[in-house]
Amino acid sequence: MRAIAVSEYGATPAPMNLPRPEPGPGEILVKMIAAGLNPVDWRIADGMFKDSIDASFPLILGHDGAGVVEAVGEDVTRLRHGEQVYGTFAMEDRGLGAFAEYAIARDDGPVARIPEGMIYTHAAAVPTASTAALDMVEEARVEAGQTVLVVGATGGVGQGVVQLAAREGAKVIATARDDMSGTMRRLGADETVDHSKGDLNAQVLAVHDDGIDAVLDMVGDTTGTEALAQLLRPGGTYISSVWSVNPDSMEAQGLRGVNLDSDPTAGLLDRLSDLIDAGELRVRVEREVSLEDAPEALAANRAGGARGKTVIRI
């Protein structure tokens, strides 16, 4: 089967022809139609998690995807042959991932039936980013009347955070350049600030001179995090999806700081399906590429500046 894989950590992702996997007990084989690209995919290829992931090489990249159940192993009870599913398919210890014609998932794992009426390319964009967005908003305990700054709002996670925070009734400030400010407002942001136009803190404080209640950050480094934390009122919350928070430092300032560790589950995917079906969460696909063009798309994602999700058509 065709796949995008690396031969070792640090190698350039490349098209490879690899054996089709077979489902074992409790597993399903999915014929992949589309796969969603996430920063974690190139970070794994680069070896950033080599101390915690026991990978087998060649390693097929990709976590998120959507497709059709092709075959089932023994003791599979939840999903059936022919069903349309989406979820997370990475099995690094077996060298398997979503950027391939076929992928394996556990029947009791982070896979679910595709939301009614949703096309494969959009379903593939949901699992990692939208799960992280839901977890961030819930971990921050966002509620009506609060003012929330979303940093990295134009990316896949950020766009979900903007929608879900607005859904809770919060006033949302989204970081975005001028050409994305309209999109952010359509997703539920009340205001936008542009880091290319000067100090974010100054821009926020110009309108909210008494501070804000929460920062939900998808991009900041440690230095940037400490600076943005100065915007928070006493008792405020700072959530980072890239682990830039020093919780002890935050606590010393009377703040709550959390480094978010989020993983999709079948239950969370079902909750996301309900939100999507109800029209309360939209997934914006910025770009679709072929499987062969996935290495270039990974490099582009590494460079930053995402304005939605990139999806690979298998």
Summary of the structure (lengths in Angstrom):
residues: 314
radius of gyration: 19.7
end to end distance: 10.9
largest distance: 61.6
contacts: 1145
relative contact order: 0.16
helix: 32%
strand: 28%
